[in-house]
């Protein structure tokens, strides 16, 4: 239902990796996605079927630029524990869970992602961030302008629910892919009310 971001590539048109060794890192701000679904969209705790299928995110990222993907899933473990069953599920989907702990006044997930974005400046790899948080826009913009040792410009994108994402991403020229419409990460339609371009309007979507 949504249009592809200008300048972004269609995953269905990608073929083979352009260069062996280059990969895409998918950084998931699970805390932000869950809070957006629960607080901003649903007004309650999301049901299991209303949460993203995370393996579809890495599958989409792999098709997006036709290269291997490494998924990093950041978790807040400041309470001294983390959901073991969810961590096992992430491992089964080939994600690398990153449970972080810190002081009560620290946004440990945000800090962890920011440090990872800074570290990626020393790697010739591309980045997909799954978050709505404007705090990451400046770091992503810096990576987007970077040219790696292989002479290629780094590719950077954001995956989020479009109407809840920060407009700073667009202002920095970072392509944004919709978690529902583009990635198709959900098993059930979300109760979203958005302005729809007439070119994208599909009556069948509303006749289900």
N, C-alpha and C positions, 0 to 999 in steps of 0.2 A: 504494500500500500504506500510505502514511502519511496521517494526517489533516491538513487544513489548520490552520495556527496560528490560535488564537482571535483574532478581531478582524481577521484578514487577509482580503483580498479574493480571490475566485476569478478568475483571469485569463480564464476562459471566459465570465464574466458581465459583464466590462467592455465598454463600447461605444466611446464617443468621448472624446477628451481633454476634461477639465472646463474648462480654460482655456488658450487659445493662448499659447505662449511658455514654459509650464512644461515641464520635462523631467525625466527620471530619469538620474542618473549612476550607472553600474555600475562600481565599483572592484574590480578583480580582483587579489588577492594570489596570483599564480600560483605563487610559491615555496612558500607555505604549503599550497596545494592539492596540489602535486606531492609535497611531503614527507609529507603525510598519507596520500596514496595509496601511496607507496613504502615508507615506514617503518612506519606504523601498520596499514595494511590488507593490503598485498600482501607486505611483507617483501623487496621487490626493486624494481628500476627498472620503472615501469609501461610496458607495451607501448603502441604508438601508439593501438590501439583501446580501451585502458583509461584513456585520458585524456579529459577532457571535450571535447565539441564546443562550442567557446566561442560560436559564433553562436547556439546554442540558449539560452544564458544571456541574451543581449541580447534575443532574441525573446520569451523568457518575461517579462523585465522590461518589455518594451513592452506586452505583454498585461496584465500585472499591474495597472498603473494607467492603461492606455489613453492613453499619451502618448509622445512621441519619447524615444529613448534615446541616450545617449552613453557608449560603453564606454572605460574607461581601464585599460590593462593594464600593471602595474608590473613591471619587470624589473631584476634585479641585474646591472649591467654594470661592477662594480668591477674586474674583470680587464682592462678596456680593450677588451673586445669583447662582442658579443652575437650570438645566432643569427640571421643574416640571413634564412634561409629561414622561420623562425618569425615574424619581424617582418613579412615580406612576406605571410604567411598572415593575420596579425592585421589588417594594412591591408586585405586583400581582404575581411575580415569586418567592416570599418568600425570597428575598434577604433583607438584612439590609443595606440600603444606608448609607454611612458615608461621608457627605460633609464637607470637612475641609478647613479652611482658615488660612492664615498666611501672612508673609511679601512677597514682590515681589521677593526677592532673595531666598526664601525657596521652596524646593520641597516638598510641603505639603503632597502629596500622598505617596511619598517615606518614609517620616518621619513617617507618620501614620502607614504604613505597618510595618516598622522596629520596632516601639513601640509595635505593636500588636504581632509580632513574639517574642519579648522579654517577653511580658506578658504571652504568651502561654507556656513558660517554666514552669510556675506554675500550668499548667492544664494537666490532663491526656487525651489529645485529639490529634488527628492526623491532618495533615496540607496539603492542596493542594494550591500552589501558582500559580496564572495565571499571568505570566509576563515573559519578556525576560531579565530583568535587573540583571546584575551581582552583583549589590550592595546588593542583598538579599542572595547571596550564602553562605556567612559565617554564617549568622544567621540560615539559614535552616540546614546547616551542624551541628551546635551546637544542634539543636532540634533533628536531626536524631540520634545523639549519646546518647541522653537522655533516661533514663529508668524512667517510671512513678511510682507513688506510688503503682500501681497495679502490678508492676514487669514486665510489657511488654515494649519492645522497641517502641518508638514512630515511626509512619510511616509518611514519608514526600515525597511529589512528586511535580513536576512542570508541568504545562500545558502551552504550547506555540507552535508557529510555529518553528519546529525543527531547520531549517537552520538559523534562526535569534536569537536563544537562545544563551546565554553565555555558552562557553565550561567549565566554572567554575562549573556549576551544575554537569556535568558529572565527572569532576575531584574530586568533593566532594562525589561522589557515590549516587547522588540524581536521582531517576528515572524521566524520562521526557516523557510525553505523548503528542502526536501531536494534536493540537487543531482542525485540519481538518481531518487527517487520522484516529486517534484513537477516539477522542471525537465526530467527525462528527457534529461540531457546526455550519456549514454553509449550507445555502440553495442552494448555487451555487458553482461550483468548482472555486478555486482561481487560478490565472495565475502564478503558481509557477513552476520554472524550477530547478529540483534537481537531484542529482545522485540517481539512483534507483537500489537497490540490485536486481540482476536477480531473486532471490528467491521471491521477492515481486512484480516483474513486472507483471501487469495485462493488457494485450492489450485492453480489453474491456473498461478500463478507458479512453483510447484515441480514442475510436470509438463511443463516445457518440455524 
